[in-house]
Amino acid sequence: MTPSVFEQYEWSGLSSTVRYLGASVFIVVNLMVDCNNFFYKYVIWLPADHMLLKIRIFLWGFCAVATGKEWYEYVSNPNSNRLGPFAWLTFYVSLVELSGVVKFRGTSFDAPLPMWVYCMWSVIAALWLLGFYIAFRNGSKQQKIHFDPYNPQVEIVKHGKKLN
């Protein structure tokens, strides 16, 4: 048994700055959720096979499906001006988790970072800025299409002849 409709997602992250920033925010939030799992194992001293961590991963996995759909719709559909409830829930819960990690992190995160970490973050920032420049250049080349849902442009065609 298969679904009646298959929907194809094309993020096209480099097509415009809005889509690039939308994809970047989605990636950062997902990486933050994944990293919080490891931080929580460290902060509250849970073993890797603890049931609480397994349930958390299971719930985040199902939330990610709905959040990805809502975030894609918000970023790619010009007529969508609101985020869905799963996207808001994901952002708020991930921020609460991150604030818990920051509050209870202990003293071991305060060690100075080695120089290679700064170099890698500099390379990542440079690549992100290069992607932003490419997205900006591609977005400025696109023709802006204005769609008015209350007064759409309609062409009436009757048997191959265009009517006005």
C-alpha positions as CSV (number, residue, x, y, z in Angstrom):
1,M,0.0,0.0,0.0
2,T,1.5,3.4,-1.0
3,P,0.5,6.9,-0.3
4,S,-1.9,8.6,-2.7
5,V,0.4,11.6,-3.1
6,F,4.2,12.0,-3.1
7,E,5.4,15.5,-2.4
8,Q,8.9,16.4,-3.6
9,Y,10.9,18.9,-1.5
10,E,13.4,21.1,-3.3
11,W,15.1,23.4,-0.8
12,S,17.2,25.1,-3.4
13,G,19.2,26.8,-0.7
14,L,21.3,28.8,-3.1
15,S,18.4,30.3,-5.2
16,S,17.9,33.3,-2.9
17,T,18.9,34.8,0.4
18,V,15.6,34.0,2.0
19,R,15.9,30.3,1.1
20,Y,19.6,30.2,2.1
21,L,18.8,31.7,5.5
22,G,15.8,29.4,5.9
23,A,17.8,26.3,5.2
24,S,20.7,27.5,7.4
25,V,18.4,28.1,10.4
26,F,16.8,24.7,9.9
27,I,20.2,23.0,9.8
28,V,21.4,24.8,12.9
29,V,18.4,24.0,14.9
30,N,18.6,20.3,13.9
31,L,22.3,20.2,14.8
32,M,21.5,21.9,18.1
33,V,18.9,19.2,19.0
34,D,21.4,16.5,18.1
35,C,24.2,18.1,20.2
36,N,21.9,18.6,23.2
37,N,21.5,14.8,23.4
38,F,25.3,14.5,24.0
39,F,25.4,17.5,26.3
40,Y,22.6,16.1,28.4
41,K,24.4,12.8,28.7
42,Y,27.3,14.7,30.1
43,V,25.4,17.3,32.3
44,I,23.1,14.9,34.1
45,W,25.4,11.9,33.9
46,L,23.2,9.5,32.0
47,P,24.6,6.4,30.4
48,A,24.3,6.2,26.6
49,D,21.7,3.4,26.8
50,H,19.4,5.1,29.3
51,M,15.7,4.9,28.4
52,L,15.2,8.7,28.9
53,L,17.6,9.4,26.0
54,K,16.0,6.8,23.8
55,I,12.5,8.3,24.3
56,R,13.9,11.8,23.7
57,I,15.4,10.7,20.3
58,F,12.2,8.9,19.4
59,L,10.0,11.9,20.1
60,W,12.4,14.3,18.3
61,G,12.5,12.0,15.3
62,F,8.7,12.2,14.9
63,C,8.7,15.9,15.6
64,A,11.4,16.5,12.9
65,V,9.1,15.1,10.2
66,A,6.3,17.6,10.9
67,T,8.7,20.4,11.6
68,G,10.6,19.9,8.3
69,K,7.3,20.0,6.4
70,E,6.1,23.2,8.2
71,W,9.5,25.0,7.9
72,Y,9.8,24.0,4.2
73,E,6.3,25.4,3.5
74,Y,7.1,28.6,5.3
75,V,10.4,29.2,3.5
76,S,9.3,28.1,0.0
77,N,5.7,29.3,-0.3
78,P,5.5,33.1,-0.8
79,N,1.8,33.1,0.3
80,S,2.6,31.4,3.7
81,N,3.2,34.0,6.4
82,R,2.9,31.8,9.5
83,L,4.8,28.9,11.0
84,G,3.0,25.8,12.1
85,P,2.7,24.6,15.7
86,F,5.4,21.9,15.4
87,A,8.0,24.3,14.1
88,W,7.3,26.7,17.1
89,L,7.3,23.7,19.5
90,T,10.7,22.6,18.1
91,F,12.3,26.0,18.4
92,Y,11.0,26.6,21.9
93,V,11.9,23.2,23.3
94,S,15.3,23.3,21.7
95,L,16.0,26.7,23.2
96,V,14.8,25.4,26.7
97,E,17.1,22.4,26.3
98,L,20.0,24.7,25.3
99,S,19.4,27.0,28.2
100,G,19.4,24.0,30.6
101,V,22.8,22.9,29.1
102,V,24.2,26.4,29.5
103,K,23.0,26.7,33.1
104,F,24.2,23.3,34.3
105,R,27.2,22.9,32.1
106,G,29.7,22.7,34.9
107,T,33.2,24.0,34.8
108,S,34.7,21.7,32.2
109,F,33.4,23.7,29.2
110,D,35.4,26.8,30.3
111,A,38.7,25.5,29.1
112,P,40.3,27.6,26.3
113,L,39.9,26.2,22.8
114,P,42.9,25.1,20.8
115,M,44.0,27.1,17.8
116,W,42.8,24.5,15.2
117,V,39.2,24.9,16.5
118,Y,39.3,28.7,15.8
119,C,40.8,27.9,12.3
120,M,38.0,25.4,11.6
121,W,35.3,27.9,12.7
122,S,36.9,30.6,10.5
123,V,36.8,28.2,7.5
124,I,33.1,27.3,8.2
125,A,32.2,31.0,8.6
126,A,34.0,31.9,5.3
127,L,32.2,29.1,3.5
128,W,28.9,30.2,4.9
129,L,29.5,33.8,3.8
130,L,30.5,32.5,0.3
131,G,27.2,30.6,0.1
132,F,25.3,33.7,1.3
133,Y,27.0,35.8,-1.5
134,I,26.1,33.2,-4.1
135,A,22.5,33.1,-2.9
136,F,22.4,36.9,-2.9
137,R,23.7,37.0,-6.5
138,N,21.2,34.3,-7.6
139,G,18.3,36.0,-5.9
140,S,19.1,39.4,-7.5
141,K,19.0,37.7,-11.0
142,Q,15.5,36.3,-10.5
143,Q,12.5,38.1,-11.7
144,K,10.2,39.1,-8.9
145,I,6.7,37.8,-9.5
146,H,3.9,39.4,-7.6
147,F,0.9,37.2,-7.0
148,D,-2.3,38.9,-5.7
149,P,-4.6,36.1,-4.3
150,Y,-7.5,38.5,-4.2
151,N,-7.2,39.7,-7.8
152,P,-5.3,37.0,-9.8
153,Q,-4.4,37.5,-13.5
154,V,-6.5,35.1,-15.5
155,E,-6.3,34.1,-19.1
156,I,-9.4,32.7,-20.7
157,V,-8.8,30.3,-23.6
158,K,-11.7,28.9,-25.6
159,H,-10.9,26.2,-28.1
160,G,-7.4,27.6,-28.8
161,K,-8.4,31.2,-29.1
162,K,-7.5,33.7,-26.4
163,L,-10.4,35.9,-25.2
164,N,-9.9,39.2,-23.5
